[in-house]
Amino acid sequence: MREHRQYPIGLLGQGLIHQSVRRHLENSYPIIPLAMEASSQQLAAGKLIVFCSDIWTPQTLANMNCRCLQADVALLPVYTQFGAAIVGPCIIPKEKGCTDCAELRKLGAITSETEREFVRQHLYEERAPVVAQPWLSSFSIEMLTMLVIEEIAAYFHQPDQLRTRSALLSISLETLDCSRHSFLPVSYCPACGELSRDTEEMATIALQSCPKPDVHTYRIQQPAASAEQILATYVDKQAGLISSLSANNKNLLPIATAQLYSELEDGADTAIGTGCTFHTNQSKLVAVLEAVERYAGLRPRSKLTTIKASYQQLVQQAQPVLDPTRLGLQSPEQYEQHKQQHQCHHLVAYQPDLSCHWIWGYSFQRQSPILIPEHCAYYGVPINQENPAFVYEISNGCALGNCLEEAIFHGMMEVVERDAFLLMWYARLGLPRLNLNSVSDPTIRLLIGHLEHHSGYSIHVFNATLDHAIPCLCMLGVDVQQREGMPKVHVLAGSHPQPEQALTRALRELTSSLALLPEENQQQRAHALEMLADASLVQSMPDHPQVYYLPEAFERFDFLYENKQPQQTFQEAFSSSYQHPAEHLDLRDDLENLMDYYLKRGTDIIVVDQTAPEHIPCGLRCVKVLMPGMLPMTFGQNNRRIQFERLHQLPFTLGYRDHPLTQAEINPHPHPFF
């Protein structure tokens, strides 16, 4: 007792667990019995509060969680929930990661909507508590008590050995198996979360040196976290940001899927990440990183939006602000269709006096921060009368990296790739076909043969680089055998400074697309025929490729597939890449060269730092890249944005047309991108 007398413990709760914990503690620590109504002063008298309950009472625990945070005193909860006993998380003063965070993460990890709704009701609605936990036995209580004693000792004497710091210890009351489930603090947690006000200063970007492992790699040399650390940080089936991670090795390449669900006051965010590489573990890693990237792209996770105004008002206030019309708007007819559809999130027609939320980004053309509409930077923010949207946005230009420079580089590559693809489609450009036998990398040639042989599809690749600084490709996987029930064509794209790496990217996308089962395609045939006849029925991302799985739609590719231009070898099409290979060992040099190419041609690069607190443990950074004037990828025929001078002039400038493209000449059909 003498050894621990400086560590008084506040003990509150009731039941068998409470009795057992008290019996084991009272001979070693000074015990302060506490009632649930204890004042902040009474709570602060203990160095640690231990809350014990034989049942799950989330609202009571949430109340105690807030009071301990306010009293600046540590809290260790111990309770049972359904068939498990839970220890933790240990709430440590001045640290993030409280019981509310844990409950939100646990809720997000539930895969069944019925079960999730049941838990949600216990969390947020008044319900009669469960009377007792029938599975509690004397042995399980003893085991649970020993874990609590160990955690208390670690908190006071070996904090680095504390297992419940942002984590839960779970004991199955059926098998007594014990497992640890770490979780990430929730940045928007109502109890311990803290968002910074979005400011002009926070948006400023100064590019830093980023050494690379070799000249052909566009990732940094020393990432902060290994693949194992990333998976351990984000994936946990009971409390992880990613609750489900699976891999299918029955496809032509291993394909992994990561699922994310995040509970919010105004609804929920969901995101799915997909990874397709040569190795299963690498596919899993890519899937997790894609889901984590999309988590940040949906809405601000670290910043509080503070500016609501119209473009007109911001100009009058002499604020640096992006003219929204430079991002491309819908036509009046499209806005009217949105209005008639009575959707809960329909778009409203843009006017300079339309008031909405604005956030800060960084303009590399101006070399200073700039205001942009919030919903153009985050594609999942709530859209309502308070914050209307006038354009439809997706994750186009969102990218994750091991540093800011890496994320910006890959975000730019995506914007460029999508712009090239849409120019090809909307202007119906007869792009040069590439000779795949000219690919110098034997691994890529083997992959092409492998995919064609096992899938039965014929692969055709076209040079879509146009006026861009990096190679861009368009790929068609065509079912020339006319097999019953098989999709007629898969349409992909790829971009990369190295043309053969751009090809590899497109081939991996093709592999993912080929995973569609014939019976799934057949089930959608009737709806696809309706969309073929009426483009307005194409309303979501999966609708776009579904139309072109139909053999009846293949004639829409005649401008490309039947193009009689002579084939180009990769060496002819991308001579500078082969004759003057990359030479930079610093990613900042690569990025600055890429930026300079577009800035000199009058295209701004605007970057919004979307990095969430959840990214920090693994040293990740996330951005949204906007390049006003480039064609933005959209899904849904009524959401497409084609009001760009670039679309009308570039085909003429590059010699694909003998005159600027007229509005009537723009391809009226939905694009096939997926």
C-alpha positions in Angstrom: 0.0 0.0 0.0 2.8 2.3 0.9 4.3 2.0 -2.6 1.1 3.2 -4.3 -0.3 5.6 -1.8 0.5 8.6 -4.1 -1.8 7.0 -6.7 -5.4 7.3 -5.4 -8.0 5.7 -7.7 -11.5 6.9 -8.1 -13.8 3.8 -8.4 -17.3 4.1 -9.7 -20.0 1.7 -11.0 -21.7 -1.3 -9.6 -22.1 -5.1 -10.2 -19.8 -8.1 -10.1 -17.0 -6.5 -12.1 -17.0 -3.5 -9.8 -16.8 -5.8 -6.7 -13.9 -7.8 -8.0 -11.9 -4.8 -9.2 -12.4 -3.1 -5.8 -11.4 -6.2 -3.9 -8.1 -6.5 -5.8 -7.3 -2.8 -5.7 -8.0 -1.9 -2.1 -4.9 -3.6 -0.8 -2.6 -1.8 -3.2 -4.0 1.6 -3.9 -6.0 4.3 -2.0 -9.6 3.9 -3.2 -12.0 6.8 -3.5 -15.6 5.5 -3.9 -17.4 7.7 -6.3 -21.1 8.1 -7.3 -22.1 8.8 -10.9 -23.1 12.3 -9.8 -19.6 13.1 -8.5 -18.4 16.7 -9.0 -15.4 17.6 -11.1 -13.5 18.4 -7.9 -14.3 14.9 -6.5 -13.2 13.3 -9.8 -10.0 15.3 -9.9 -9.1 13.9 -6.4 -8.2 10.6 -8.1 -5.2 10.1 -10.4 -7.2 7.6 -12.4 -11.0 6.9 -12.6 -12.0 3.3 -13.1 -15.5 2.9 -14.4 -17.0 -0.7 -13.9 -20.2 -2.1 -15.3 -21.5 -5.6 -15.9 -23.5 -4.3 -18.8 -23.1 -1.8 -21.7 -24.4 1.6 -20.8 -23.0 3.8 -23.6 -24.8 7.0 -22.6 -23.7 6.7 -19.0 -20.1 6.1 -20.2 -20.3 9.0 -22.6 -21.3 11.3 -19.8 -18.5 10.1 -17.6 -16.1 10.4 -20.5 -16.9 14.1 -21.0 -16.8 14.9 -17.3 -13.3 13.3 -16.9 -12.1 15.2 -19.9 -13.3 18.4 -18.3 -11.8 17.5 -15.0 -8.5 16.6 -16.7 -8.4 13.2 -15.1 -7.7 9.8 -16.7 -10.5 7.3 -17.2 -10.4 3.5 -17.6 -13.7 1.9 -18.5 -14.5 -1.8 -17.9 -17.8 -3.3 -19.1 -19.4 -6.0 -21.2 -21.0 -5.5 -24.5 -23.0 -8.4 -26.0 -20.7 -11.5 -25.8 -17.5 -9.7 -24.9 -15.9 -7.9 -21.9 -14.2 -4.7 -22.8 -11.3 -2.9 -21.1 -10.5 0.6 -22.4 -9.8 2.8 -24.0 -7.7 4.5 -21.3 -8.5 8.2 -21.6 -5.4 10.2 -20.9 -5.5 13.9 -20.1 -4.4 16.1 -23.0 -4.4 13.2 -25.4 -7.0 12.4 -28.2 -8.8 9.1 -28.4 -11.7 8.8 -25.9 -14.6 6.5 -25.4 -16.7 8.4 -27.8 -14.0 7.9 -30.5 -14.0 4.2 -29.7 -17.8 3.9 -29.9 -17.8 5.7 -33.3 -15.1 3.4 -34.6 -16.8 0.3 -33.3 -20.1 1.5 -34.9 -18.3 2.0 -38.2 -16.8 -1.4 -38.2 -20.2 -3.2 -38.1 -21.0 -4.6 -41.5 -24.7 -5.4 -41.0 -27.0 -2.4 -41.3 -29.5 -4.1 -39.0 -26.9 -4.6 -36.3 -25.6 -1.1 -36.9 -29.0 0.4 -36.4 -29.5 -1.6 -33.2 -26.2 -0.3 -31.8 -27.0 3.2 -33.0 -30.2 3.2 -31.0 -28.4 2.2 -27.8 -25.8 5.0 -28.4 -28.2 7.8 -29.1 -31.7 6.9 -27.9 -33.1 6.4 -24.4 -33.5 2.7 -23.9 -34.0 0.5 -20.8 -30.6 -0.9 -19.9 -29.9 -4.7 -19.9 -30.5 -6.0 -16.4 -27.5 -8.4 -16.3 -24.8 -10.1 -18.3 -25.7 -13.9 -18.2 -22.3 -15.0 -19.6 -20.2 -13.5 -16.8 -18.6 -16.3 -14.9 -16.3 -16.1 -11.9 -13.4 -17.2 -14.1 -14.1 -14.5 -16.7 -14.5 -11.9 -14.0 -11.1 -12.9 -12.5 -9.4 -12.8 -15.9 -10.9 -9.4 -16.7 -9.9 -8.1 -13.3 -6.3 -9.1 -13.8 -6.2 -7.2 -17.1 -7.6 -4.1 -15.4 -4.9 -4.4 -12.6 -2.2 -4.7 -15.3 -3.5 -1.7 -17.1 -3.6 0.4 -14.0 0.0 -0.6 -13.1 1.2 0.2 -16.6 -0.6 3.6 -16.5 1.2 4.6 -13.3 4.6 2.9 -13.8 5.2 2.0 -17.4 3.1 4.2 -19.7 4.8 2.9 -22.8 3.4 -0.6 -22.0 -0.2 0.7 -21.7 -2.2 -1.5 -24.1 -5.4 0.5 -23.9 -4.0 3.9 -25.2 -6.4 4.4 -28.2 -7.2 0.7 -28.0 -9.6 -1.8 -26.6 -8.9 -5.1 -24.9 -11.7 -7.5 -25.8 -12.3 -10.9 -24.0 -14.8 -13.3 -25.5 -17.1 -14.4 -22.7 -17.6 -17.7 -24.5 -14.0 -18.7 -25.2 -12.1 -16.2 -23.0 -9.9 -15.4 -26.0 -8.3 -11.9 -25.5 -7.6 -9.6 -28.4 -6.4 -6.0 -28.7 -8.1 -3.6 -31.1 -6.4 -0.2 -31.7 -8.4 2.7 -33.2 -7.6 6.1 -34.5 -9.0 9.1 -32.6 -11.9 10.6 -34.5 -11.1 14.2 -35.6 -14.7 15.2 -35.4 -15.4 13.5 -32.1 -17.9 15.6 -30.1 -16.0 15.0 -26.9 -12.3 15.3 -27.7 -12.2 16.3 -31.3 -10.9 19.7 -32.3 -11.0 21.2 -35.8 -8.8 24.1 -36.7 -10.3 27.1 -38.4 -9.5 27.1 -42.1 -7.1 30.0 -42.7 -5.2 31.6 -45.6 -1.9 30.9 -43.7 -2.7 27.1 -43.4 -3.1 26.8 -47.1 0.3 28.1 -48.0 2.5 25.5 -49.7 6.3 25.6 -50.0 7.6 22.6 -52.0 10.4 20.6 -50.2 13.2 18.4 -51.5 12.1 14.8 -51.7 14.8 12.3 -52.6 13.7 9.3 -54.8 15.2 5.8 -54.8 15.9 6.0 -58.6 15.1 8.3 -61.6 12.2 6.2 -62.8 10.3 6.1 -59.5 7.8 8.9 -58.6 7.6 8.0 -54.9 10.0 9.1 -52.2 12.9 7.1 -51.0 12.0 6.7 -47.3 8.3 6.6 -46.5 7.5 7.2 -42.8 5.6 3.9 -42.5 6.1 0.4 -43.9 3.3 -1.6 -45.5 2.9 -3.6 -42.3 2.6 -0.4 -40.2 -0.1 1.0 -42.6 -2.2 -2.1 -42.4 -1.8 -2.3 -38.6 -2.8 1.4 -38.3 -5.9 1.4 -40.4 -7.3 -2.2 -40.6 -9.2 -3.7 -37.6 -12.4 -5.7 -37.9 -13.8 -4.3 -34.6 -12.5 -0.7 -34.4 -10.5 0.1 -37.5 -11.0 3.0 -39.9 -11.0 0.1 -42.4 -13.1 -2.7 -41.0 -13.1 -5.1 -44.0 -10.1 -6.0 -46.2 -10.4 -8.9 -48.6 -8.5 -10.3 -51.5 -9.6 -12.4 -54.5 -6.9 -14.5 -56.1 -9.2 -16.1 -58.6 -8.9 -13.2 -61.0 -6.2 -12.7 -63.6 -4.3 -10.6 -61.1 -5.0 -10.5 -57.3 -7.7 -7.9 -56.6 -8.2 -6.5 -53.0 -11.1 -4.5 -51.6 -11.1 -2.3 -48.5 -14.3 -1.0 -47.0 -14.7 2.1 -44.8 -17.8 3.4 -42.9 -17.7 6.5 -40.8 -20.6 7.6 -38.7 -21.4 11.3 -38.6 -24.0 13.6 -37.0 -25.6 14.3 -40.4 -25.3 10.8 -41.8 -22.4 8.6 -42.7 -19.5 8.4 -45.1 -18.7 5.3 -47.0 -15.7 4.6 -49.2 -14.4 1.5 -51.0 -10.8 1.1 -52.1 -9.7 -1.3 -54.7 -6.2 -2.6 -55.4 -4.9 -4.6 -58.3 -1.2 -5.4 -58.6 1.0 -8.4 -59.3 1.1 -9.4 -55.6 -1.8 -10.0 -53.1 -0.2 -8.1 -50.2 0.5 -5.2 -52.5 -3.1 -5.2 -53.8 -4.3 -5.1 -50.2 -2.0 -2.1 -49.4 -3.2 -0.2 -52.5 -6.9 -0.9 -51.6 -6.4 0.4 -48.0 -4.6 3.6 -49.2 -7.3 4.3 -51.8 -10.0 4.0 -49.1 -8.0 6.2 -46.8 -7.6 8.8 -49.6 -11.3 8.8 -50.3 -12.0 9.3 -46.6 -10.2 12.6 -46.7 -11.7 13.7 -50.0 -15.3 13.4 -48.9 -15.3 16.3 -46.4 -12.8 18.4 -44.3 -11.4 16.3 -41.4 -9.0 18.7 -39.8 -10.3 22.1 -40.7 -13.5 24.1 -39.9 -15.0 25.9 -42.9 -15.6 29.5 -41.8 -16.4 31.5 -45.0 -19.9 31.7 -46.4 -20.3 34.3 -49.2 -21.0 34.8 -52.8 -18.3 35.2 -55.5 -19.5 38.7 -56.0 -19.1 39.6 -52.3 -15.6 38.1 -52.2 -14.5 40.1 -55.2 -15.9 43.3 -53.6 -13.9 42.4 -50.5 -10.8 42.1 -52.6 -10.3 38.5 -51.5 -8.2 36.2 -53.7 -10.9 34.0 -55.2 -11.3 31.5 -58.0 -14.0 32.4 -60.6 -16.2 29.3 -60.5 -17.0 29.6 -64.2 -13.4 28.5 -64.9 -14.2 25.1 -63.5 -16.9 24.6 -66.1 -20.7 24.8 -65.4 -23.7 22.8 -66.4 -26.0 24.2 -69.1 -29.2 26.0 -68.2 -31.1 22.9 -69.5 -29.1 20.6 -67.2 -29.9 22.8 -64.2 -33.5 22.8 -65.1 -33.5 19.0 -65.3 -31.9 18.8 -61.8 -34.7 21.0 -60.5 -37.4 18.8 -62.1 -35.9 15.6 -60.7 -36.6 16.7 -57.2 -33.4 15.1 -55.9 -32.5 15.9 -52.3 -29.0 17.1 -53.5 -29.8 18.6 -56.9 -27.6 21.3 -58.3 -28.7 24.9 -58.5 -27.8 27.3 -61.3 -24.7 29.3 -60.7 -25.0 33.1 -60.3 -22.2 35.4 -59.1 -24.5 36.3 -56.1 -25.1 32.7 -55.1 -23.9 32.3 -51.5 -22.0 29.1 -50.5 -19.1 27.9 -48.4 -15.5 28.6 -49.5 -12.3 27.1 -48.3 -8.6 28.0 -48.9 -6.4 26.3 -51.5 -3.0 27.3 -52.9 -2.6 28.7 -56.4 0.8 28.0 -57.9 0.0 30.5 -60.7 -0.5 33.3 -58.1 2.1 31.8 -55.7 -0.4 32.5 -52.9 -3.6 31.1 -51.3 -6.9 31.4 -53.1 -10.6 30.7 -52.1 -12.5 28.0 -53.9 -16.0 26.6 -53.4 -16.0 24.0 -50.7 -17.9 21.4 -52.6 -15.4 21.7 -55.5 -12.7 20.6 -53.1 -14.6 18.0 -51.0 -17.1 15.9 -52.9 -19.0 14.6 -49.9 -19.9 17.7 -48.0 -23.6 18.1 -47.2 -25.5 19.9 -49.9 -28.5 22.0 -48.8 -30.0 25.5 -49.0 -27.3 26.7 -46.5 -24.5 25.4 -48.8 -25.8 24.8 -52.3 -23.8 23.1 -55.1 -23.7 24.3 -58.7 -21.4 21.5 -60.1 -21.1 17.8 -59.5 -17.8 16.7 -58.1 -16.1 13.4 -57.6 -12.6 12.3 -56.4 -11.0 13.5 -59.6 -7.6 15.0 -58.7 -7.6 13.6 -55.1 -4.3 11.7 -54.3 -2.5 10.3 -51.3 1.3 10.4 -50.9 4.1 9.9 -48.5 4.7 13.7 -48.7 2.8 16.7 -50.0 4.9 16.8 -53.2 4.2 13.1 -54.0 0.5 13.6 -53.5 0.4 16.7 -55.7 2.3 14.9 -58.5 -0.1 12.0 -58.6 -3.1 14.2 -58.3 -1.9 16.1 -61.4 -1.4 12.9 -63.2 -5.0 11.9 -62.6 -6.4 15.3 -63.7 -4.4 15.1 -66.9 -5.4 11.5 -67.6 -9.1 12.2 -67.2 -8.9 15.4 -69.3 -7.2 13.5 -72.2 -9.8 10.7 -72.0 -12.8 13.1 -72.1 -11.3 15.1 -75.0 -11.0 11.9 -76.9 -14.6 11.0 -76.2 -16.4 14.3 -76.5 -14.5 15.4 -79.6 -14.5 11.8 -81.1 -10.8 11.9 -81.8 -9.3 9.2 -84.0 -6.3 8.7 -81.9 -3.2 6.8 -83.2 -3.2 3.1 -82.3 -0.1 1.9 -80.6 1.8 -1.3 -81.6 2.0 -3.4 -78.4 4.7 -5.5 -79.9 7.0 -2.5 -79.6 6.8 -2.5 -75.8 10.4 -2.9 -74.5 9.5 -4.4 -71.1 9.1 -8.2 -71.5 7.1 -8.4 -68.3 4.5 -6.0 -69.7 4.3 -8.0 -73.0 3.8 -11.2 -71.0 1.0 -9.5 -69.0 -0.7 -8.5 -72.2 -0.5 -12.0 -73.6 -1.7 -13.4 -70.2 -4.7 -11.2 -70.1 -5.7 -11.8 -73.8 -5.3 -15.5 -73.5 -7.2 -16.0 -70.3 -9.9 -13.4 -70.8 -10.6 -13.8 -74.5 -10.5 -10.1 -75.0 -8.4 -8.3 -77.6 -6.4 -5.4 -76.2 -6.1 -2.2 -78.2 -4.2 0.9 -77.0 -4.3 4.4 -78.3 -2.1 7.4 -77.8 -4.2 10.0 -76.0 -1.4 12.3 -74.9 -2.6 15.2 -77.1 -1.0 18.4 -75.7 -0.1 17.0 -72.3 3.3 16.9 -70.6 3.1 13.2 -69.8 2.0 10.1 -71.8 -1.7 9.4 -71.7 -3.2 6.2 -73.0 -6.7 5.0 -73.8 -7.3 1.2 -73.8 -10.1 -0.9 -75.2 -10.5 -4.6 -74.3 -12.8 -5.9 -77.0 -14.7 -9.2 -77.1 -14.1 -9.9 -80.8 -15.5 -13.5 -80.4 -19.0 -12.1 -79.6 -19.5 -14.4 -76.7 -22.9 -14.7 -75.2 -23.4 -12.6 -72.1 -19.9 -11.2 -72.1 -19.4 -7.4 -72.0 -18.5 -6.2 -75.5 -15.9 -3.7 -74.5 -14.0 -2.5 -71.4 -12.6 1.0 -71.7 -9.7 2.2 -69.5 -7.1 4.9 -69.3 -3.6 5.3 -67.9 -1.0 8.1 -67.5 2.6 8.2 -66.2 5.8 10.0 -67.1 7.1 6.6 -68.4 4.8 5.5 -71.2 5.1 1.8 -70.5 4.2 2.4 -66.8 1.1 4.2 -68.1 0.3 1.0 -70.0 0.8 -1.1 -66.9 -1.6 1.2 -65.0 -4.3 0.7 -67.7 -3.7 -3.0 -67.8 -4.3 -3.3 -64.0 -7.5 -1.3 -64.4 -8.5 -3.7 -67.2 -7.9 -6.6 -64.9 -10.2 -5.1 -62.3 -12.9 -4.5 -64.9 -12.6 -8.1 -66.2 -13.6 -9.4 -62.8 -17.3 -8.7 -63.7 -19.1 -12.0 -63.9 -21.1 -12.7 -67.1 -24.3 -13.4 -65.1 -24.1 -10.0 -63.4 -23.8 -8.4 -66.9 -26.8 -10.3 -68.1 -28.9 -9.3 -65.1 -28.3 -5.6 -66.1 -28.9 -6.0 -69.8 -32.5 -4.8 -69.8 -31.6 -1.6 -67.9 -28.6 -1.1 -70.1 -30.8 -1.2 -73.2 -33.0 1.4 -71.7 -29.9 3.6 -71.0 -28.7 3.1 -74.5 -32.0 4.5 -75.8 -32.3 7.3 -73.2 -29.0 8.8 -72.0 -30.7 10.7 -69.2 -31.1 7.3 -67.4 -27.3 7.1 -67.0 -27.1 8.6 -63.5 -24.3 6.8 -61.6 -20.7 5.7 -62.1 -21.6 2.0 -62.8 -24.2 3.0 -65.4 -21.5 4.4 -67.8 -19.6 1.1 -68.6 -22.8 -0.9 -68.4 -24.1 0.8 -71.5 -21.0 -0.2 -73.5 -21.1 -3.7 -72.3 -23.9 -4.0 -74.9 -22.8 -5.2 -78.4 -25.5 -2.8 -79.7 -23.5 0.2 -78.4 -20.1 -0.7 -79.9 -20.7 1.3 -83.0 -20.2 4.4 -80.9 -16.5 3.5 -80.8 -16.1 3.5 -84.6 -14.3 6.9 -84.6 -11.6 5.2 -82.5 -11.7 1.5 -83.1 -12.1 1.8 -86.9 -9.6 4.5 -87.2 -7.3 3.8 -90.2 -4.3 5.9 -89.1 -0.9 4.0 -89.2 0.1 2.4 -86.0 2.8 4.0 -83.9 5.4 2.2 -82.0 5.9 3.3 -78.4 9.3 4.6 -79.4 7.8 6.7 -82.2 4.9 8.0 -80.1 7.0 8.8 -77.0 10.4 9.4 -78.5 11.5 11.9 -75.9 10.8 9.4 -73.1 13.1 6.8 -74.8 15.8 9.2 -76.1 15.9 11.5 -73.1 15.0 9.4 -70.1 14.2 10.8 -66.7 17.2 12.1 -64.8 15.9 13.6 -61.6 16.6 12.0 -58.2 14.5 14.5 -56.4 10.7 14.4 -56.8 10.4 18.1 -56.2 12.3 18.6 -59.5 9.9 16.3 -61.3 6.9 18.1 -59.9 8.3 21.6 -60.6 9.0 20.6 -64.3 5.4 19.2 -64.6 3.9 22.3 -63.0 6.0 24.7 -65.2 4.8 23.0 -68.4 1.1 23.9 -67.5 1.8 27.2 -65.8 3.6 28.5 -68.9 0.5 27.6 -71.0 -1.8 29.5 -68.7 -3.2 26.6 -66.7 -3.2 27.1 -62.9 -2.6 24.3 -60.5 -4.6 24.8 -57.3 -3.9 22.5 -54.4 -6.1 21.9 -51.4 -4.4 20.1 -48.5 -7.0 17.5 -47.5 -4.7 15.7 -45.0 -6.7 14.3 -42.1 -5.4 13.7 -38.6 -5.9 10.0 -39.3 -3.2 10.3 -42.0 -0.5 11.6 -39.6 0.5 8.4 -37.8 1.7 6.9 -41.1 3.2 10.2 -42.4 0.7 10.4 -45.3 -0.5 13.5 -47.0 -3.7 13.9 -49.1 -4.5 16.6 -51.6 -7.1 17.7 -54.1 -5.7 19.1 -57.3 -7.7 21.5 -59.5 -6.5 22.6 -62.9 -9.1 25.1 -64.2 -9.8 24.7 -67.9 -9.2 20.9 -67.9 -12.2 18.8 -68.5 -13.4 17.3 -65.2 -14.5 13.7 -65.0 -18.2 13.4 -63.9 -20.7 10.6 -63.7 -24.3 10.8 -64.7 -25.2 12.2 -68.2 -26.9 15.3 -66.6 -23.8 16.1 -64.6 -21.3 16.3 -67.5 -19.5 19.7 -67.9 -18.4 20.5 -71.5 -18.5 24.3 -71.4 -14.7 24.6 -72.1 -12.9 26.5 -74.8 -10.3 23.8 -74.7 -12.8 21.2 -76.0 -13.7 23.3 -79.0 -10.2 24.6 -79.9 -7.8 21.7 -79.2 -9.0 19.2 -81.8 -8.6 22.0 -84.4 -5.2 23.1 -83.0 -3.8 19.5 -83.1 -5.1 18.8 -86.6 -7.9 16.4 -85.8 -10.5 18.9 -87.2 -10.3 21.5 -89.9 -12.3 23.9 -87.8 -13.1 24.5 -84.1 -15.5 22.0 -82.8 -19.1 23.3 -82.7 -21.5 22.5 -79.9 -23.5 20.3 -82.2 -20.4 18.2 -83.0 -19.7 17.3 -79.3 -20.4 13.6 -78.7 -23.9 13.4 -77.2 -23.4 10.0 -75.7 -22.4 9.2 -72.1 -18.7 8.6 -71.8 -17.6 4.9 -71.1 -15.1 5.6 -68.3 -15.3 3.7 -65.0 
